[in-house]
Amino acid sequence: NKNPQIKWYINNMPISAELSKTQINEKLSDKVIDEKYRKAIIRSFELFTENQLGTILKFGKVIKGENKTELLQRTKCRVTDDRVVLYSLYKYAEECGNYYEFTLSTLLDSTIQSKGVSPVKLFGLEADEMEAILRGLSVKYDDFINVSFTHDLDKIVLRDYHTSQDVLGLF
């Protein structure tokens, strides 16, 4: 969340879209970012896909042609431990001014501008996947989270006496 390159990828690269270096450069030039920094963002994405973000989490991939990068693709992350989502919910709440109560609809709304990054956006999760994860977390870690989904109303409540650091203690 503190890494500006990753935050840029999350906010500007749609899941599954294949973008060329030229397309990414155009998106970055719209933000008046100098060429050196634009190249660094692209190179960082290539490096991320080669480390655990790419090999384990499947954050993205590089599509090569003739030994050079042709396309960059942000992919849906593989979340194998729901505690990672719980941690990201707490980080999201903390970044949003310690606001520990929100809705799944809020997490799904990509138009909402906030300091925090929604776990839905971060991991590329669909509504039904996120709902299932939230329900499981609520049952297994009820001291950390409570969720309710009733009659098209949803509510996520994180226990404000815990922090993201406390979640790390669950691992």
Salt bridges, closest charged atoms under 4 A:
GLU35 OE2 - LYS39 NZ 3.47
GLU46 OE2 - LYS21 NZ 3.93
GLU46 OE1 - ARG43 NH1 3.24
ASP81 OD2 - ARG83 NH2 2.46
GLU95 OE2 - LYS2 NZ 3.12
GLU101 OE2 - LYS155 NZ 3.66
GLU129 OE2 - LYS76 NZ 2.37
GLU131 OE2 - ARG135 NH2 2.69
ASP143 OD2 - HIS162 NE2 2.86
ASP166 OD2 - HIS162 ND1 3.26
